[in-house]
Amino acid sequence: MSSTLRSHSAGGSVSVAEMAQWPISRECSQWFVRERHWINEQHLQLCRIGAPTFLEGKRAEWMIQQFRAIGCDARLDRGGNVIASMDSSARSDYIALTAHLDTVLAPRTPDDIRVEADGTMRGPGVSDNGAGLAALLALARAFRNTNSRELAAPLLFVANVGEEGEGNLSGMRYLCKQSSLASKIRAFIVLDGPTIDHITHKALASRRFEITYTGGGGHSWTDFGVGNPIHALSRAISLFVDSAPATQGPARVSYNFGTIEGGASINSIATQARAKIDIRSESASRIDELIEQLSESVDRSLQIENERATGARIAAKVKEIGSRPGGCLPPDAPLLRYIRSVDGHLGLKSYLDCASTDANIPLSMNLPAISIGAGGQGGGAHTPSEWFHPDGRDVGLKRILLTLLLLLSEK
């Protein structure tokens, strides 16, 4: 994509290359480099505040304090999201720049988040999504330190809850469907992780279920023969995996039994066993196939266990605990053209991808949205060995800045 994409502003059409020479672009880009120590320090401090899904409150309050210190109006909405802006006047044309507050794993103590001699941060959530949250603060302060507050006024900085795991995108659902701002946002840029070589423009749909088997339990010797929930659950998983449709094909699918729980001791027959499964695909019909297969596997395993039992029988239940809708940004959407033009200008080789992010919600509602990385390098997301290094963060921030300016210049 050529970097000569035209965006209409009060002064006529302007290319990305020309926009990069605007005072606001130059000043913010210089600020990203000059204030990298401040950005790194904010990144470190926010990651030291644990924010597992459903328990994001302390980190949310910290983010509000930082936005206010920068000079933004900031508050907590009823969904638990942090909402910050350059002014408090009501508008109907906001651009939302968002990053999720929650992490899959959380530090037990602040010392679990550490910085090594080469500047690498290590610990839960430093990449996903410490990188995105630090970028929100960096962009807010960079805008605040320029003379372009009127241009930046339509920006909403959102640190939202409930993106990971069983959060089921609750923060973004509230923002897009229930919030007083819901009808006032015209586009979304979601910052998730550091990597800047991708543009998520397609929402990967998913469904999540909890499978529970219950029984009377008992002693492993004297009550042997009663229905065993753990045996039945294990059989259900095996039946499902052995008979599930191929994961490749016209529309890729995936499935994962992420947790298994049950039992009290090695010499006790469990009264309960539980597992949680995540099913994803680019095709709703293929998800439906897997859900049907899951139901059949549970029913069959229950039948087998109860037929084998010489004592009390067991029961089973399948409960849906999450559903993420799919959606796609059209290839000719202005937002997609803007980000690709910016990448061309910056010399970045990015690719379009499909993933499950906060962008799922606006995309499912046919609202313009993409999810991109915030800059820097990182890896090990969702593991205890997660890491982040700030090299290249300034390029990621400039990429976000230029894309925002193109959106803000639209008329």
C-alpha positions as CSV (number, residue, x, y, z in Angstrom):
1,M,0.0,0.0,0.0
2,S,1.4,3.4,-1.0
3,S,2.1,5.9,1.7
4,T,0.3,8.6,-0.3
5,L,-3.1,7.7,1.1
6,R,-5.2,10.9,1.2
7,S,-7.1,11.9,4.3
8,H,-9.4,14.9,4.2
9,S,-8.9,17.6,6.9
10,A,-9.8,21.2,7.2
11,G,-6.8,22.2,5.1
12,G,-7.5,19.7,2.3
13,S,-6.0,16.3,1.5
14,V,-2.8,15.2,3.1
15,S,-0.5,12.2,2.7
16,V,0.9,10.1,5.5
17,A,4.4,11.4,4.6
18,E,3.1,15.0,4.9
19,M,1.3,14.2,8.1
20,A,4.5,12.8,9.6
21,Q,5.9,16.3,9.2
22,W,3.2,18.0,11.1
23,P,4.4,19.6,14.3
24,I,2.2,17.2,16.4
25,S,3.8,14.2,14.7
26,R,7.3,15.5,15.1
27,E,6.8,16.6,18.7
28,C,5.1,13.3,19.8
29,S,7.7,11.2,18.0
30,Q,10.5,13.1,19.6
31,W,8.8,12.8,23.0
32,F,8.5,9.0,22.6
33,V,12.3,8.8,22.3
34,R,13.1,11.5,24.9
35,E,10.8,10.1,27.6
36,R,11.5,6.4,27.1
37,H,12.6,6.1,30.7
38,W,9.3,7.6,31.9
39,I,7.4,5.1,29.7
40,N,9.4,2.2,31.0
41,E,8.9,3.2,34.6
42,Q,5.1,3.5,34.1
43,H,5.1,0.1,32.4
44,L,7.0,-1.4,35.4
45,Q,4.8,0.1,38.0
46,L,1.5,-0.9,36.4
47,C,2.6,-4.5,36.0
48,R,3.5,-4.7,39.7
49,I,-0.1,-4.2,40.5
50,G,-1.8,-7.6,40.1
51,A,-4.9,-7.5,37.9
52,P,-6.2,-11.1,37.2
53,T,-9.5,-11.2,35.4
54,F,-12.3,-10.1,37.7
55,L,-9.8,-8.4,40.1
56,E,-8.6,-5.5,38.0
57,G,-9.8,-2.8,40.5
58,K,-6.4,-1.8,42.0
59,R,-4.8,-1.4,38.6
60,A,-7.8,0.5,37.3
61,E,-7.5,3.0,40.2
62,W,-3.8,3.4,39.5
63,M,-4.4,4.1,35.8
64,I,-7.0,6.7,36.7
65,Q,-4.5,8.5,39.0
66,Q,-1.9,8.5,36.2
67,F,-4.3,9.8,33.6
68,R,-5.3,12.6,36.0
69,A,-1.7,13.4,36.7
70,I,-1.2,13.8,32.9
71,G,-4.1,16.2,32.8
72,C,-6.9,14.0,31.4
73,D,-10.4,13.7,32.7
74,A,-10.6,10.1,34.0
75,R,-13.2,8.0,35.6
76,L,-14.4,4.4,36.2
77,D,-17.5,3.4,34.3
78,R,-20.1,1.0,35.5
79,G,-18.5,-1.9,33.6
80,G,-15.2,-1.4,35.6
81,N,-13.4,0.2,32.6
82,V,-11.1,3.3,33.0
83,I,-12.3,6.0,30.6
84,A,-10.0,9.0,30.0
85,S,-10.2,11.9,27.6
86,M,-8.6,15.3,26.9
87,D,-11.8,17.1,27.8
88,S,-15.2,16.4,29.4
89,S,-17.5,17.8,26.7
90,A,-20.0,15.5,25.2
91,R,-19.2,14.3,21.7
92,S,-20.5,11.9,19.1
93,D,-17.4,11.1,17.1
94,Y,-14.9,9.5,19.5
95,I,-12.0,7.3,18.4
96,A,-11.4,4.7,21.2
97,L,-7.8,3.7,21.9
98,T,-8.1,0.7,24.2
99,A,-6.0,-1.8,26.1
100,H,-7.1,-4.5,28.5
101,L,-6.3,-4.3,32.2
102,D,-6.4,-8.0,33.1
103,T,-3.8,-10.7,32.9
104,V,-4.0,-14.5,32.8
105,L,-1.4,-14.8,35.5
106,A,-0.7,-12.2,38.2
107,P,2.4,-11.4,40.3
108,R,2.1,-12.6,43.9
109,T,4.3,-9.7,45.0
110,P,5.7,-6.6,43.3
111,D,9.1,-8.3,43.2
112,D,7.7,-10.9,40.8
113,I,8.0,-8.2,38.1
114,R,11.7,-7.6,37.7
115,V,14.0,-5.7,35.3
116,E,17.3,-7.4,34.1
117,A,20.5,-5.5,33.4
118,D,19.8,-5.3,29.6
119,G,16.4,-3.7,30.3
120,T,14.3,-6.8,29.8
121,M,11.2,-7.0,32.0
122,R,10.1,-10.4,33.3
123,G,7.0,-11.5,35.0
124,P,3.3,-12.1,34.5
125,G,1.6,-9.7,32.2
126,V,4.6,-7.6,31.2
127,S,3.9,-8.2,27.6
128,D,0.2,-9.0,27.6
129,N,-0.9,-6.4,28.3
130,G,1.6,-4.2,30.1
131,A,2.8,-3.1,26.7
132,G,-0.7,-1.9,25.6
133,L,-1.4,-0.1,28.9
134,A,1.9,1.7,28.9
135,A,1.2,2.8,25.3
136,L,-2.1,4.4,26.5
137,L,-0.3,6.5,29.1
138,A,2.5,7.4,26.7
139,L,0.2,8.6,23.9
140,A,-2.0,10.5,26.4
141,R,1.0,12.3,27.8
142,A,2.5,12.9,24.4
143,F,-0.7,14.5,23.1
144,R,-1.0,16.5,26.3
145,N,2.5,18.0,25.8
146,T,1.7,19.3,22.3
147,N,-0.4,22.3,21.2
148,S,-2.9,20.1,19.5
149,R,-5.4,19.5,22.2
150,E,-8.3,20.4,20.0
151,L,-7.3,17.7,17.5
152,A,-6.9,15.2,20.3
153,A,-10.2,16.0,22.0
154,P,-12.2,13.2,20.2
155,L,-9.8,10.6,21.6
156,L,-11.0,8.2,24.3
157,F,-8.3,6.3,26.2
158,V,-9.9,3.1,27.6
159,A,-8.3,0.6,29.9
160,N,-10.9,-2.1,30.0
161,V,-11.6,-5.2,32.1
162,G,-12.4,-8.7,31.2
163,E,-10.5,-9.5,28.1
164,E,-8.8,-12.7,29.2
165,G,-10.2,-16.1,30.0
166,E,-13.6,-16.2,31.5
167,G,-13.8,-12.4,31.4
168,N,-15.7,-13.0,28.1
169,L,-14.8,-9.5,26.8
170,S,-17.1,-8.1,29.5
171,G,-15.4,-4.6,29.5
172,M,-15.7,-4.2,25.8
173,R,-19.2,-5.6,25.7
174,Y,-20.2,-2.9,28.2
175,L,-18.5,-0.1,26.4
176,C,-20.0,-1.0,23.0
177,K,-23.5,-2.0,24.1
178,Q,-24.5,-0.5,27.5
179,S,-22.3,2.5,28.1
180,S,-23.6,6.0,27.5
181,L,-20.6,6.3,25.1
182,A,-21.8,3.3,23.1
183,S,-23.4,5.2,20.2
184,K,-20.7,7.9,20.3
185,I,-17.6,5.9,19.2
186,R,-17.0,5.7,15.5
187,A,-13.8,3.5,15.5
188,F,-11.6,1.4,17.7
189,I,-7.9,0.7,17.9
190,V,-7.2,-2.1,20.3
191,L,-3.6,-2.4,21.7
192,D,-2.8,-5.9,22.7
193,G,0.8,-7.0,23.3
194,P,3.9,-5.5,21.7
195,T,4.3,-7.1,18.3
196,I,3.9,-4.7,15.4
197,D,4.1,-7.1,12.5
198,H,0.4,-7.9,12.4
199,I,-3.0,-6.2,12.0
200,T,-5.9,-8.2,13.4
201,H,-8.9,-7.2,11.3
202,K,-10.9,-10.4,11.6
203,A,-12.4,-11.6,14.9
204,L,-11.9,-15.3,15.7
205,A,-15.1,-16.6,17.2
206,S,-15.0,-18.9,20.2
207,R,-17.3,-20.8,22.6
208,R,-16.3,-22.0,26.1
209,F,-17.9,-24.7,28.2
210,E,-17.6,-26.2,31.7
211,I,-18.3,-29.9,32.0
212,T,-19.2,-31.2,35.4
213,Y,-19.8,-34.8,36.6
214,T,-21.2,-35.4,40.1
215,G,-21.7,-38.5,42.2
216,G,-21.9,-39.8,45.8
217,G,-18.2,-40.5,46.2
218,G,-16.8,-42.8,48.8
219,H,-13.8,-44.8,50.0
220,S,-11.5,-46.1,47.3
221,W,-11.8,-49.7,48.7
222,T,-15.0,-50.1,50.5
223,D,-17.1,-48.1,48.0
224,F,-15.4,-49.3,44.9
225,G,-18.0,-49.7,42.1
226,V,-19.9,-46.5,42.6
227,G,-19.9,-44.2,39.6
228,N,-16.7,-42.2,39.5
229,P,-16.9,-38.6,38.1
230,I,-13.1,-38.5,37.4
231,H,-13.2,-41.7,35.4
232,A,-16.2,-40.4,33.4
233,L,-14.6,-37.0,32.7
234,S,-11.4,-38.6,31.5
235,R,-13.3,-40.8,29.2
236,A,-15.3,-37.9,27.8
237,I,-12.1,-36.0,27.0
238,S,-10.6,-39.0,25.3
239,L,-13.8,-39.7,23.3
240,F,-14.0,-36.1,22.2
241,V,-10.3,-35.8,21.1
242,D,-10.4,-39.1,19.3
243,S,-13.5,-38.3,17.3
244,A,-13.3,-34.5,16.9
245,P,-13.4,-33.3,13.2
246,A,-10.1,-32.5,11.6
247,T,-8.7,-29.1,12.7
248,Q,-7.5,-28.1,9.3
249,G,-9.7,-27.5,6.2
250,P,-11.6,-24.6,4.6
251,A,-11.9,-23.1,8.1
252,R,-9.4,-23.9,10.8
253,V,-10.7,-25.0,14.2
254,S,-9.0,-25.6,17.5
255,Y,-10.0,-27.0,20.9
256,N,-8.3,-27.1,24.2
257,F,-9.2,-28.6,27.6
258,G,-7.5,-26.0,29.7
259,T,-8.3,-27.0,33.2
260,I,-9.3,-30.3,35.0
261,E,-10.4,-30.4,38.6
262,G,-11.7,-33.0,40.9
263,G,-11.2,-35.2,43.9
264,A,-10.0,-34.7,47.5
265,S,-7.5,-37.5,48.0
266,I,-5.9,-40.5,46.4
267,N,-8.0,-42.9,48.4
268,S,-11.3,-41.2,48.0
269,I,-13.7,-41.6,45.1
270,A,-14.5,-38.0,43.9
271,T,-17.9,-36.5,44.4
272,Q,-17.2,-34.1,41.5
273,A,-15.0,-33.6,38.5
274,R,-14.9,-30.6,36.2
275,A,-13.2,-29.5,33.0
276,K,-13.2,-26.4,30.9
277,I,-12.8,-26.4,27.1
278,D,-12.2,-23.6,24.6
279,I,-13.4,-24.1,21.1
280,R,-12.4,-21.7,18.3
281,S,-12.9,-21.4,14.5
282,E,-13.3,-18.9,11.7
283,S,-16.5,-20.7,10.9
284,A,-19.6,-20.8,13.1
285,S,-20.8,-24.0,11.6
286,R,-17.5,-25.8,12.4
287,I,-17.8,-24.6,16.0
288,D,-21.3,-26.0,16.1
289,E,-19.9,-29.4,14.9
290,L,-17.5,-29.5,17.8
291,I,-20.1,-28.5,20.3
292,E,-22.3,-31.4,19.1
293,Q,-19.4,-33.8,19.3
294,L,-18.7,-32.5,22.8
295,S,-22.3,-33.2,23.9
296,E,-22.2,-36.7,22.4
297,S,-18.9,-37.5,24.1
298,V,-20.3,-36.4,27.5
299,D,-23.5,-38.4,27.0
300,R,-21.5,-41.5,25.9
301,S,-19.0,-41.3,28.8
302,L,-21.9,-41.0,31.3
303,Q,-23.6,-44.0,29.8
304,I,-20.5,-46.1,30.0
305,E,-19.7,-45.1,33.6
306,N,-23.2,-45.8,34.8
307,E,-23.4,-49.1,33.0
308,R,-20.1,-50.2,34.7
309,A,-21.2,-49.0,38.2
310,T,-22.4,-51.5,40.7
311,G,-23.4,-48.8,43.1
312,A,-24.6,-45.2,43.0
313,R,-24.7,-43.6,39.6
314,I,-23.4,-40.2,38.5
315,A,-24.8,-37.2,36.6
316,A,-23.3,-34.8,34.1
317,K,-23.9,-31.2,33.0
318,V,-22.5,-29.1,30.2
319,K,-22.7,-25.3,30.8
320,E,-21.6,-22.5,28.4
321,I,-19.3,-20.1,30.2
322,G,-18.2,-17.9,27.3
323,S,-19.0,-16.9,23.8
324,R,-17.0,-14.5,21.6
325,P,-18.6,-13.4,18.4
326,G,-16.8,-13.3,15.0
327,G,-16.7,-10.4,12.5
328,C,-14.4,-8.9,9.9
329,L,-13.3,-5.4,8.8
330,P,-13.9,-5.1,5.0
331,P,-10.8,-5.0,2.9
332,D,-11.7,-1.5,1.6
333,A,-12.4,0.0,5.1
334,P,-10.7,3.3,5.7
335,L,-9.2,2.2,9.0
336,L,-7.5,-0.8,7.3
337,R,-6.2,1.4,4.5
338,Y,-4.9,3.9,7.0
339,I,-2.9,1.4,9.1
340,R,-1.5,-0.3,5.9
341,S,-0.5,3.1,4.5
342,V,1.2,4.0,7.8
343,D,3.1,0.7,7.7
344,G,4.2,1.4,4.2
345,H,5.5,4.8,5.3
346,L,7.4,3.3,8.2
347,G,8.8,0.5,6.2
348,L,7.0,-2.2,8.3
349,K,6.1,-5.5,6.7
350,S,2.8,-6.4,8.5
351,Y,0.3,-9.1,7.7
352,L,-3.5,-9.3,8.2
353,D,-4.6,-11.9,10.8
354,C,-7.5,-13.4,12.6
355,A,-7.5,-13.6,16.4
356,S,-9.6,-13.4,19.4
357,T,-9.3,-9.9,21.0
358,D,-11.4,-7.1,22.4
359,A,-11.9,-6.1,18.7
360,N,-14.3,-9.0,18.4
361,I,-17.1,-7.0,20.0
362,P,-17.1,-3.9,17.7
363,L,-16.3,-6.0,14.6
364,S,-19.3,-8.2,15.4
365,M,-21.4,-5.0,15.4
366,N,-20.0,-3.8,12.1
367,L,-18.0,-1.0,13.8
368,P,-14.5,-0.2,12.4
369,A,-11.9,-1.9,14.6
370,I,-8.4,-3.4,14.5
371,S,-6.1,-4.9,17.1
372,I,-2.4,-4.2,16.8
373,G,0.7,-4.4,19.0
374,A,2.0,-1.4,21.0
375,G,5.7,-1.7,20.1
376,G,8.7,-3.3,21.7
377,Q,9.5,-7.0,21.8
378,G,8.0,-9.7,24.0
379,G,7.1,-13.3,24.4
380,G,5.9,-16.0,26.7
381,A,2.4,-14.6,27.1
382,H,0.2,-16.4,29.6
383,T,3.2,-18.2,31.1
384,P,5.4,-17.5,34.2
385,S,8.3,-16.8,31.9
386,E,6.6,-13.8,30.1
387,W,9.1,-11.0,29.0
388,F,9.2,-7.6,27.4
389,H,12.0,-5.5,26.0
390,P,11.4,-1.8,25.1
391,D,13.6,-1.8,22.0
392,G,11.4,-0.6,19.1
393,R,8.7,0.7,21.3
394,D,9.0,4.2,19.8
395,V,8.2,2.8,16.3
396,G,5.1,1.1,17.6
397,L,4.0,4.3,19.3
398,K,4.6,6.3,16.1
399,R,2.6,3.8,14.1
400,I,-0.4,4.2,16.5
401,L,0.0,8.0,16.5
402,L,-0.1,8.3,12.7
403,T,-3.0,6.0,12.4
404,L,-4.9,8.0,15.0
405,L,-4.1,11.3,13.2
406,L,-5.5,9.9,9.9
407,L,-8.7,8.9,11.7
408,L,-8.9,12.2,13.6
409,S,-8.5,14.1,10.3
410,E,-11.4,12.5,8.7
411,K,-14.3,14.8,7.6
